[in-house]
């Protein structure tokens, strides 16, 4: 037997795989974190890509809005914001003129204790923070995208600030191609209707992980961010340990694309064989906070499993399924065609996850190792349920049949497997 440890919430669980069955452990390419993360962020801020320095953009007396990721993202937000605030203060901007906006998109508001975890007690005590509400009535219309005709309405505080700054991490995304950059406007601080119209293009064949060229969702996000008049971005790329590998700051597009190159280099793994069984973890907290978030690990690595094979998803799902529309669509629709028809008729945020999950279930069985009640796992989301990882593995071996082969992917949220013919 080979013991393989996988992240699960804030701890790890062990998979015991027969030696003859294990094809290997798939990990993103190792890149060490920088020795001094604060110094690296400061370097990026003072040597921006494709942009004027912050000192030429921000002046004393300006109001500044800074968008940060919410509780569902593993970004090192505290490190980025602490250095950004230090730089803004150095340039003469007062704390009372700065607002940090949690870019919640369609997610719930950030709780007080989460805000402290994300930013640190010292920052929360001195800087105004708010959570974006996509249903708010006071959002500001900033224009309509030229190609895809999305009416862009955004957070009023962000819109009315003198200077607009985005922060976040760059990672793979299953229909935007990559997170980071422009995604901190759409969906992060956009209205529900703006997000709905943009995400409704997910049926497009180019709306996929690792694809930006001709991806309509990405194109639309970029134009929306331009309409929002983004002045500067600060993004980071992290490794599987959550350490900062490199920081990218400056122009909305140029700095983002430089970061994308590094993510692709680190995360894409070519495989020459598909497995009968794939054991995958999103990477622990917060990427396995609920099923809605944890699904991304499956999407990134669907190429690694044979048709008719088994995916064992190791995700704690402490907050359950994570999205009410996801739940409702899974109870309302039983087949892919009816969901596709509904997406084309009137897409609702959350419905896309039901579409993707049913699409995967046409290819493979899924066993979920989680704390989510079995009723939801099996009756609603049509998965098999297991409380213990090795119980799930035993069931997977029964389903897979004689002499099955196994891939193990401990950090599925930042691993992209690609089958090489």
HELIX and SHEET records of a PDB file:
HELIX    1   1 UNK A   37  UNK A   46  1                                  10    
HELIX    2   2 UNK A   54  UNK A   57  1                                   4    
HELIX    3   3 UNK A   77  UNK A   90  1                                  14    
HELIX    4   4 UNK A   95  UNK A   97  5                                   3    
HELIX    5   5 UNK A  112  UNK A  119  1                                   8    
HELIX    6   6 UNK A  121  UNK A  126  1                                   6    
HELIX    7   7 UNK A  156  UNK A  160  1                                   5    
HELIX    8   8 UNK A  181  UNK A  184  5                                   4    
HELIX    9   9 UNK A  192  UNK A  199  1                                   8    
HELIX   10  10 UNK A  216  UNK A  227  1                                  12    
HELIX   11  11 UNK A  254  UNK A  267  1                                  14    
HELIX   12  12 UNK A  291  UNK A  300  1                                  10    
HELIX   13  13 UNK A  302  UNK A  304  5                                   3    
HELIX   14  14 UNK A  324  UNK A  332  1                                   9    
HELIX   15  15 UNK A  336  UNK A  346  1                                  11    
HELIX   16  16 UNK A  351  UNK A  361  1                                  11    
HELIX   17  17 UNK A  374  UNK A  374  1                                   1    
HELIX   18  18 UNK A  375  UNK A  380  3                                   6    
HELIX   19  19 UNK A  389  UNK A  400  1                                  12    
HELIX   20  20 UNK A  412  UNK A  414  5                                   3    
SHEET    1   A 2 UNK A   2  UNK A   8  0                                        
SHEET    2   A 2 UNK A  11  UNK A  17 -1                                        
SHEET    1   B 6 UNK A  22  UNK A  25  0                                        
SHEET    2   B 6 UNK A 406  UNK A 409  1                                        
SHEET    3   B 6 UNK A 275  UNK A 281  1                                        
SHEET    4   B 6 UNK A 305  UNK A 314  1                                        
SHEET    5   B 6 UNK A 365  UNK A 369  1                                        
SHEET    6   B 6 UNK A 384  UNK A 386  1                                        
SHEET    1   C 6 UNK A 128  UNK A 131  0                                        
SHEET    2   C 6 UNK A  98  UNK A 103  1                                        
SHEET    3   C 6 UNK A  64  UNK A  69  1                                        
SHEET    4   C 6 UNK A 163  UNK A 169  1                                        
SHEET    5   C 6 UNK A 232  UNK A 238  1                                        
SHEET    6   C 6 UNK A 244  UNK A 250 -1                                        
SHEET    1   D 2 UNK A 140  UNK A 144  0                                        
SHEET    2   D 2 UNK A 151  UNK A 154 -1                                        
SHEET    1   E 2 UNK A 172  UNK A 173  0                                        
SHEET    2   E 2 UNK A 177  UNK A 178 -1                                        
SHEET    1   F 2 UNK A 268  UNK A 271  0                                        
SHEET    2   F 2 UNK A 416  UNK A 419  1                                        
END                                                                             
